[in-house]
Amino acid sequence: MRFLITGTAGFIGFHLARRLLDEGHFVVGFDGMTPYYDVRLKEARHALLERSNGFRAVIGQLEDAEALKQAAELAEPEVIIHLAAQAGVRYSLENPKAYVDANLTGSWNVLELAKQCEVKHLMLASTSSVYGANDKVPFAESDKTDEPLTLYAATKKAVEVMGHSYAHLWKIPTTAFRFFTVYGPWGRPDMALFKFVDAIEKGEPIDVYGEGNMRRDFTYVEDLIEAIVRLVPVAPSEDNRVTVEGVTDTLSRQAPFRIVNIGGGQPVGLLDFITAIETALGKPAVRNLLPMQKGDVPQTYAAPDLLKALTGYVPETDVPTGVKNFVEWYRTWKG
Ligand SMILES: NC(=O)c1ccc[n+]([C@@H]2O[C@H](COP(=O)([O-])OP(=O)(O)OC[C@H]3O[C@@H](n4cnc5c(N)ncnc54)[C@H](O)[C@@H]3O)[C@@H](O)[C@H]2O)c1
């Protein structure tokens, strides 16, 4: 199949493109190489993808509709997977404009593109952050998500609802995924795992927010990719409305549009996560316990039932295994 993927120099886009290329698909990767974190890591990911004959890179900003159009002309995509975004919860307090530009204007450009390309399936990345401080667990896709705690979450909620309107108006089958704290090799330097491993290796203390009392439904990146790949052929339609007892399908009554959590439903405490890192590194961490940060949520916990009903799959890698794989990659990356 022919794919246009945005954000292929990013953590998740890289893994997804690599998997699709391994399966023999044609992938055009669009990325702006933004300097939010070390661009050398992004370049190294793209350099690996470029070893594959089926890959073409287009470097451009989401805000530049012309650049996106060029990528689409090259790709002639059957499927568009929109992962590029200004990510990160905490940075949205420092630089809100980056979120408005990339996630609102940029995502709207992608919707326009999907309309022009008449794709079979448009897939959009959203986040567990849209659940805000939801205290009903596990978080089901049908739960209320109107109380985001950060602009990051608000822009991702906007991507979901803008996607619904385009799915309705232009009959674009659209799936919005809600990812839950993704981690693994080639991961993001702004996220806790990378930061903790960096600090422990240097013998420096780690900043543990919420005094360690936070819980996250960590999702190993290979599991996340498995779920996405299985969802590609499941373009939302009445033909695949889920009728399993106890599972609420989010398939819209107005549009070929569905929201799906991608998470295993196995939340882990931050302190247990840190223990897994210590074990993998063979070194103890010095914990600097700090209060919750503005915008942080105490827990995330995915209900994976809809994903399971649609794909037969639920993320399954446990944290000690995933963290060990990250540490192995980290040590080669740092040389
Ligand atoms: N990693 C997670 O735990 C997680 C959790 C929930 C949701 N998400 C979402 O998944 C998607 C992928 O996340 P990731 O972890 O791979 O992040 P990432 O930052 O590694 O990748 C995003 C990529 O998008 C590119 N990009 C950013 N702004 C751009 C712009 N304006 N124009 C063109 N390219 C731009 C960046 O250069 C980067 O390579 C994002 O939409 C993110 O919000 C990630």
The ligand as a Tripos MOL2 file, in Angstrom:
@<TRIPOS>MOLECULE
LIG
   44    48     1     0     0
SMALL
NO_CHARGES

@<TRIPOS>ATOM
      1 N1          5.2050    9.5200   22.7700 N.am      1 LIG1
      2 C1          4.1000    9.5160   23.5200 C.2       1 LIG1
      3 O1          4.0860    9.0180   24.6640 O.2       1 LIG1
      4 C2          2.8110   10.0950   22.9880 C.ar      1 LIG1
      5 C3          1.6690   10.0160   23.8020 C.ar      1 LIG1
      6 C4          0.4710   10.5350   23.3250 C.ar      1 LIG1
      7 C5          0.4080   11.0910   22.0720 C.ar      1 LIG1
      8 N2          1.5190   11.1880   21.3090 N.ar      1 LIG1
      9 C6          1.4000   11.7960   19.9830 C.3       1 LIG1
     10 O2          1.9860   10.9260   19.0350 O.3       1 LIG1
     11 C7          2.5700   11.6800   17.9690 C.3       1 LIG1
     12 C8          4.0120   11.2800   17.7820 C.3       1 LIG1
     13 O3          4.7230   11.5550   18.9940 O.3       1 LIG1
     14 P1          6.2540   11.2410   19.1950 P.3       1 LIG1
     15 O4          6.4190   10.7680   20.5890 O.co2     1 LIG1
     16 O5          6.7750   10.4220   18.0740 O.co2     1 LIG1
     17 O6          6.8560   12.7270   19.1350 O.3       1 LIG1
     18 P2          8.1280   13.3070   18.3720 P.3       1 LIG1
     19 O7          8.2890   14.7060   18.8570 O.co2     1 LIG1
     20 O8          9.2880   12.3780   18.5340 O.co2     1 LIG1
     21 O9          7.6980   13.3050   16.8560 O.3       1 LIG1
     22 C9          6.9620   14.3310   16.2590 C.3       1 LIG1
     23 C10         7.6380   14.7070   14.9580 C.3       1 LIG1
     24 O10         6.8610   15.7540   14.3720 O.3       1 LIG1
     25 C11         7.7400   16.7180   13.8330 C.3       1 LIG1
     26 N3          7.0580   18.0200   13.8710 N.ar      1 LIG1
     27 C12         6.7120   18.7230   14.9800 C.ar      1 LIG1
     28 N4          6.1310   19.8810   14.6200 N.ar      1 LIG1
     29 C13         6.1140   19.8990   13.2580 C.ar      1 LIG1
     30 C14         5.6470   20.8320   12.2890 C.ar      1 LIG1
     31 N5          5.0750   21.9650   12.6580 N.pl3     1 LIG1
     32 N6          5.8060   20.5200   10.9960 N.ar      1 LIG1
     33 C15         6.3960   19.3510   10.6060 C.ar      1 LIG1
     34 N7          6.8630   18.4460   11.4760 N.ar      1 LIG1
     35 C16         6.7260   18.7180   12.7930 C.ar      1 LIG1
     36 C17         8.9760   16.7070   14.7020 C.3       1 LIG1
     37 O11        10.1360   17.1460   14.0060 O.3       1 LIG1
     38 C18         9.0540   15.2480   15.1390 C.3       1 LIG1
     39 O12         9.9780   14.5310   14.3610 O.3       1 LIG1
     40 C19         2.3460   13.1390   18.3310 C.3       1 LIG1
     41 O13         1.1860   13.5770   17.6690 O.3       1 LIG1
     42 C20         2.1270   13.1090   19.8310 C.3       1 LIG1
     43 O14         1.3720   14.2110   20.2690 O.3       1 LIG1
     44 C21         2.7140   10.6940   21.7390 C.ar      1 LIG1
@<TRIPOS>BOND
     1     1     2 1
     2     2     3 2
     3     2     4 1
     4     4     5 ar
     5     4    44 ar
     6     5     6 ar
     7     6     7 ar
     8     7     8 ar
     9     8     9 1
    10     8    44 ar
    11     9    10 1
    12     9    42 1
    13    10    11 1
    14    11    12 1
    15    11    40 1
    16    12    13 1
    17    13    14 1
    18    14    15 2
    19    14    16 1
    20    14    17 1
    21    17    18 1
    22    18    19 2
    23    18    20 1
    24    18    21 1
    25    21    22 1
    26    22    23 1
    27    23    24 1
    28    23    38 1
    29    24    25 1
    30    25    26 1
    31    25    36 1
    32    26    27 ar
    33    26    35 ar
    34    27    28 ar
    35    28    29 ar
    36    29    30 ar
    37    29    35 ar
    38    30    31 1
    39    30    32 ar
    40    32    33 ar
    41    33    34 ar
    42    34    35 ar
    43    36    37 1
    44    36    38 1
    45    38    39 1
    46    40    41 1
    47    40    42 1
    48    42    43 1
@<TRIPOS>SUBSTRUCTURE
     1 LIG1         1 GROUP 0 **** ****
